[in-house]
Amino acid sequence: MTVRQTHDRWWAPWLFLAPALAVVVTFILFPFANTLALSATDATLLRPGHFVGADNFVRLWQDDRFRTAMTNSLLYLVCVVPVLVTAPLVLAALVNGSTRVLGLLRTAYYLPVVMSSVIVGLIWTNLLDSRGLVNQVLDWLGAINEPVPFLSDRWLTLFSAMLVTVWTGLGYYMVIYLAAMANVDPALYDAAAVDGAGPIRQFLHVTVPGVRATSALIGLFSSVSAFRVFGEVYVLTGGTGGTGGQDITVTMLIQQEGTGLQAETGYAGAISVVMFVVLGLLLAGQLWFQRRGEAR
Amino acid sequence: MKTFRYILPAVLALALGACGIGGGETDDSTTTVSGKVTGEITFQTWNLKGGYADYFNGLVTAFQGANPGTTVKWIDQPPEGYQDKLSADAAAGSLPDVVDIGPEAAFTLATAGMLLDLSKTDPGAQAGYLPKAWEANHFPSLGGTYAYPWYLNTGPSFFNKALLQRCGVATDALPATFDALFAAGTTMAAKCKSDATIVGRLPAIETFGAYGVPLMDAQGTKFTFNDAKGVALVNHYRDLYQAGGMTEETLNKLQTGELDAFKAGRVAWLPGSSYTLKDLKATAPAVAATVAIAPQITNDKPNMYIESLAVNAKSKNTATAVAFAKFATDKANQLAFSQQAAIFPSATGALDDPYFTKDDGTPEAKLRVESAKAVSEAIVYWPAAFSSKSVDYLREQIALAVLGKKDAQAALDETVKYADGNLPK
């Protein structure tokens, strides 16, 4: 085959790329462009709508529900991400080994990951309900006079949802850390042991630096999923967003505004765009800090 | 050739983008119905296959027999997500020819020109239905009527006598007014605290109607339930909550949560339907054994709910769809259906049937006869223009008012503003 012939078959790379491109264009680029376009219209589910410029964004600014949703999603991120970056690492260090018991523990911790978020939510709803197991145990121990309103108080509901997110995320991130820890040179542990470092010092001075890149990656992943939280809050609040809608998150607000016969797709699109921008800024900030840390 | 390699992806992208754009806004809703009753139509019901498949198969067979050349394809949708199914069908332009629908969904679809306007296409049909039922599908702001009334439901109050007695409320005269209800709730709160309460959920828009609050102006262009009476109702709930007569959990409960709490023996009052007694006997026999039935609590006329059959304005066989909708909602077929399901017919004269007027002494017959009397004077309080999004917004705002985080007047003002904002422009 000559060089000339190769140039003539310019379409060959497109042919190979076509299936993947079709998926990307259909399910990512087109919905994204459509959302951008919708956000500047007053479209509803049943009406294409008209161009309204930045009206939807001005309305967002004045919408109490959006402010509540943004506060809850940001709080979720601030509380959940540090736990999901650190706790799975500790857990991975504890279950890292080849004994059968450790294998069983690893499986047990990973089990919530394979469960659907709805099932997980239902389990926790039954546990945290005012007549659920947790309240009954607390009552039996004489620790409470009235049931703790885990699922009706604004902040307790949000923290309960965070607990569920952490519970399900622990196993997933633990497995990622275990893979990262397998790449840490065992000689470093031997050297640390020779220097008199015990298990805690070895963990702090060998394991933690050894998996720093993985921690950064987990920070990125968990930030995105925490800010986009939906299933846990939806199930724990029965789809209502909590008492007075005080536990609604940004994703739930998009779902509420963008679905149903009265869906305001234009407004829901505007919320999605804001969410995209916030997440983009957040990820850019994290990457910037990470690179600055590496440069030092 | 070089240019083509860039043009191809660009054209593909534009073509894909175009998929989401367009859609004509032609209005077929006022087309006069004419033509032969023939061809295939689809008929969609909501959660009726489980118990009434034989009735509907018989209905379809009878229609096809009476109209040779017609085929009715019956589809039943599960109870969960019916609105989502309607939304998906409406957005895709694949709404069934005849749809089982409530006034609120009908209003939204009618606003988008998707339903046949019967006041123009079939003005004579009105005489065949109870006036209140016909009015429920008449939308003043749109100037038309968009569905044939089908079945109605209303019901009395169900009280858990054992619970009332345990919490210090006399059961010889059960609450019949809102004032009596709140007084009983306060008494229960003093004795039982949050272990047992009288109400199981926050007031809905129809509660405001039954309380005597004017919900909308006559033109259907503005909501009005933020008046002094509406505020008073919310304040009653706030006072009850602060006295311990409602749990915080209650503030987040939907209708199903209220029913579950009543069945579990934690709530003493349930605004029920004619189906409630049968359901309680089957699923909560202990509660059913102690239940007392009393007239619906209202300061005005009783409330009722309605399901109707709407015809898709873009149906390919409109004449057949209209004929089937009228056939399914005629007196004979409504009577037959109401004798199988615990519902009430909306066809003129159907409630005069002995089935609804003769009490054979059984609790079910007593309940049916009493409820049928209520139907004849009941009102569909829920304004069709009050969307499900407004329903959620109202519940959230009232919850904030009851918690004391917002003034009742401000909560209702904001809900009215929100609901007005959702009205068609």
HADDOCK unambig.tbl for C-alpha pairs under 7 A between the chains (distance, minus, plus):
assign (segid A and resid 30 and name CA) (segid B and resid 17 and name CA) 6.25 0.50 0.50
assign (segid A and resid 45 and name CA) (segid B and resid 91 and name CA) 6.30 0.50 0.50
assign (segid A and resid 46 and name CA) (segid B and resid 91 and name CA) 5.90 0.50 0.50
assign (segid A and resid 46 and name CA) (segid B and resid 112 and name CA) 6.18 0.50 0.50
assign (segid A and resid 152 and name CA) (segid B and resid 248 and name CA) 5.89 0.50 0.50
assign (segid A and resid 152 and name CA) (segid B and resid 249 and name CA) 5.23 0.50 0.50
assign (segid A and resid 242 and name CA) (segid B and resid 252 and name CA) 6.28 0.50 0.50
assign (segid A and resid 243 and name CA) (segid B and resid 251 and name CA) 5.87 0.50 0.50
assign (segid A and resid 243 and name CA) (segid B and resid 252 and name CA) 4.87 0.50 0.50
assign (segid A and resid 243 and name CA) (segid B and resid 396 and name CA) 6.71 0.50 0.50
assign (segid A and resid 243 and name CA) (segid B and resid 399 and name CA) 6.38 0.50 0.50
assign (segid A and resid 244 and name CA) (segid B and resid 395 and name CA) 6.95 0.50 0.50
assign (segid A and resid 244 and name CA) (segid B and resid 396 and name CA) 3.70 0.50 0.50
assign (segid A and resid 244 and name CA) (segid B and resid 397 and name CA) 6.02 0.50 0.50
assign (segid A and resid 244 and name CA) (segid B and resid 399 and name CA) 4.92 0.50 0.50
assign (segid A and resid 244 and name CA) (segid B and resid 400 and name CA) 5.32 0.50 0.50
assign (segid A and resid 245 and name CA) (segid B and resid 396 and name CA) 5.53 0.50 0.50
assign (segid A and resid 260 and name CA) (segid B and resid 83 and name CA) 6.09 0.50 0.50
assign (segid A and resid 260 and name CA) (segid B and resid 84 and name CA) 5.32 0.50 0.50
assign (segid A and resid 260 and name CA) (segid B and resid 87 and name CA) 5.72 0.50 0.50
assign (segid A and resid 261 and name CA) (segid B and resid 83 and name CA) 6.52 0.50 0.50
assign (segid A and resid 261 and name CA) (segid B and resid 87 and name CA) 4.82 0.50 0.50
assign (segid A and resid 261 and name CA) (segid B and resid 108 and name CA) 6.86 0.50 0.50
assign (segid A and resid 262 and name CA) (segid B and resid 108 and name CA) 6.88 0.50 0.50
